[in-house]
C-alpha cells in the first residue's frame, strides 16, 4: 500500500511468524526511503544478538546498520529532529511502551515502519504488535512455509521447553507451522527418545 503525504506521519506494521521475511521486508522499505533521499533511523532491541550486535539481520543474511536500544522509551531521545523515517525491528521484544512511542512519532510527522511477531508460541496475540496493528495505517502480513507439510505458515512453533514468553532463538529452537501442524507450546515429539532397534541375533 503506497501512501501519498506531505508532512503527515503514519505507522506501517509488518507482522507474521518467524522465517516469514519480516525483517527483509522492513529493510526493503527502508532502503527505498534512503534511495528517495529521506533521512532514516533504524532501531533494534539489545536482547536480539542472534546474528549481529548492531545490525538488523534477516534469516537469509541481509543486513542493515541500526541503533541498539534496551527500551522503546530510548528512541525519542536518540531521534534526530531531521529524521523522516523510523524503522523498528523485533517489536515483540519492546513491550507496551512501544505503542506510545510509535504514536508520538507518527503524530509528529514521522513515517514509522515496525516489524514483529503478531502471535506468541501459544498462538496468542503478542504484545505490543496486536495493539500496533489496530493503530497502523498500513498492515502487511507475511507468511512462512510450514516446515512439516509445506503449506502457508502463520504460526511460530517453539521446540525448546520454557514457560517464558520471550526466548531468543532461531533455527533449531523454532519452526514455522501452518494452522494444522501448529501445537501451542512445545510439541510433544520434541521430548521423545528415539532408540535404534537392536539387530536380531
N, C-alpha and C positions, 0 to 999 in steps of 0.2 A: 504494500500500500504506500503510494507516494503522497506526501502531504505538502502542499504549497503554502508558504508562510512568509511573513515579513519578520517581525521580531517575536512572533508567537512561540512559546515553548510548548513542548509536549513530551509524552512518555511512550517509548516503543518497548514492548515486552517480548522477549524471545524465550519460550519455555518448552519443556519436553523432558524425556528421560535422559539418563546418561547414554553416551555414544550416539546421540542423535544429531550432532553438528551444531549445537547452540553457540559454543564459543567461536566456531568457524564462521557462522552467520553474523555474529556480533562483529568480528574482525573485518568481515567483508564490508559491512555497512560503515564501520569507522574508517576504513581505507578509502571508501568512496567520498566520505566527508573531507578527508585530507586532500584528495585529488581536487575537490571543489574549493580548496584553499580555506576551509573552515578551521578554526582553532579547536583542537581536540585534546581532552584529557581523559586518561583511562585509569581505572582503579580495580584492584583485585584484593581479596582478603588474605591477610597474613597466614591464616591457618592452611591455605592451599599451597603447599610446597611440593606437589607431586612431580612436576616436570621442570619448574623454574622458580626461583625466589622473587624475580622481579619482572616476569613476563606472563601475559595470558598465553596459554599453550593449548591447542586443540589436541584431540587424541591422535590425529594424523600429523602432528608436529608443526602446524602453522603457529607462528609466534608474533607477539606484538608487545613492545615495552609498556609497562604500566607502573603506576604508583601503588605501593603496598600499604594497606591500612588494616588496623585491627577492628575498628568500629565504624559504622556508617557516619557517625557524627564527625569523623575526621575529614570527610570530603569537603564540607563547606569552608573550613579554614584553609585548606590546601588549594582551593579553586582560584585560578587566575581570573580576574574580572573580565578579561578579553575572551575567555573560553566560550565557545558557542555550542560545542557538542561534548557531552559527558558519557563515557562508556563505563559500565559496571558489570563485571563478570561474577559468576557464582553468587547470585543474590541470596540464595538459600543459606549462606554462611553468615549473613549480616544481621538477621533478626529484624524485629518490628520497627526499629529506628529508621531503617532504610525507606520506609513508606513516607515518613515525614520529610526526610532529606530529598527524596525524588520529587515530592510535591513542591517543595520550596524551589528546587532547581527549575522545574517546568514553569511554575508561576513567575519565576524571574526571567523567563525568556530563553531558557536553555533547552536544547534537544537532548533528551535523556534516553540512552539505549541500555536496557538491562537484560541480562541473560541469567537463567537459573532453572533449577528443578521445580516443577509445579506440584509434584507429589513425592512423598517420602517412601521409605522401604516397606511401609504398611499399606501404601496406596492412598494415604490421606493427603489432603491439601497441605502443601509445605509452605509455612510462613517464611518470609513475608510475600512470597510470589503470588499467593492466592489473592491477597488484597491489592497488590500492584496490578494484577490483571483487571480488576474492577475499576482501576483509576486510569489505565492506559488508553491512549487514543488509537494505538495500533498494537495488535497481538499476532505473533507468529508462533504456531505450534509445530515443533519439529518432531518427527517420528524416527525411531531407530529400526533395526531389523532384529526380530526375535532370535535369540541365539539357540533356541530349542527347535523351532519349526519354520523359521524364515518369514513369518507373517509380519506386518507392520507392528512395531512395539511401542507402547505408550507408558510402560512401567519400568522402574529400576529395581531389579532383584538383588537383594543383599545375600551374599554367600557366606559371610562370617557371622559368628554368634556375638551379638551385642544388643543391649536394650537402649543404647544411646541413640538419640535422634541423628546426631552428626557423627559419622565415622568416615574420615577422609580416605579415599582409595580409588582405584581404577580397575583395570582388568585383573582378574583373579579374585577380587573382592566383590565385584558387582557384574551383573549381566543385564542386558536389555531383554525384556519379556513382553509378549503380547498379552491381551486380556485373558486368553485361555490358559496360557502356560504360567502366568504370574501366581506365586504363592506368597501372600502377605507375611512379612517377617523373614525367616531363614528357611529355605527349602529343606525338607526332611532328608532328602538324599545326600545333602552335604555332610551328614554325620554318619552315614552308613559305612561300615568297614567291609571292604571287598577283599576276599581271600582267593588265592589261586587254588583250584581243586587239585588235590594230590593225585598223582598218576596211579592207576590201578596196577598192583603188582601181579 
